[in-house]
Amino acid sequence: MASVWSELLPLALASMVVPVQWTLTILIVRESRLRALAFVLGNVTVRLLQGLLFFVLVPTPVDGGSEQNAVVSWLLLLVGALLLVKAARSLAKGAPDEDAPPPGWIESATAMSAPRAFLVGAGLLAIGAKFWVFTMSAVAVLDYADLSTASTAASFLVFALLAVLPPLAVITMTAVAPTRSAALLDSVSAWLTRNTSRIVIAICLVVGVWFVAKALTQLGLF
């Protein structure tokens, strides 16, 4: 189980490295915690549906041999390469953020109803190609880990919840300390606006290099 989470945790970390979901949560939660929760629920729902889809499509391992381990290694290599490409694109001046939602989503965040917030949270996952890759990789890791059905389902649910940890933390903070959280959210929002690119580059580089090194080691190429 420990070896499984050594691969799932970085995938969850990579999934949460989308500052726009934090920004949207901050904008929405200022108007309504219910709408913010709907936004996060939409995010989690699509990830769970992605996981279910991939669990159906990915064949169940029969013997746990080296060929199955190689599949996971190549997926980790793909994820690592994608993260490094994202870091390189972010370093290039003027490179657009391919994970960013349409501009209208942010402008209309404060006026969203709960159903629309749910759809925006779902859409953020649905239009992000990397999220599909992260989910597929998590499913492959679990599928070839030889866990029980209950352990596999529980592990994937934890993975899905970890991926939305920053938005959940924002919502919890406003519930626990509504008065003090307003100024803090302003500061966090301003800091995210100034440092989004640096955050993405730093974590993409760290997680990307880690995945590539791990995959190459497992494949015997490093």
Order of alpha helices (4+ residues) and beta strands (2+ residues): alpha-alpha-alpha-alpha-alpha-alpha-alpha-alpha-alpha-alpha
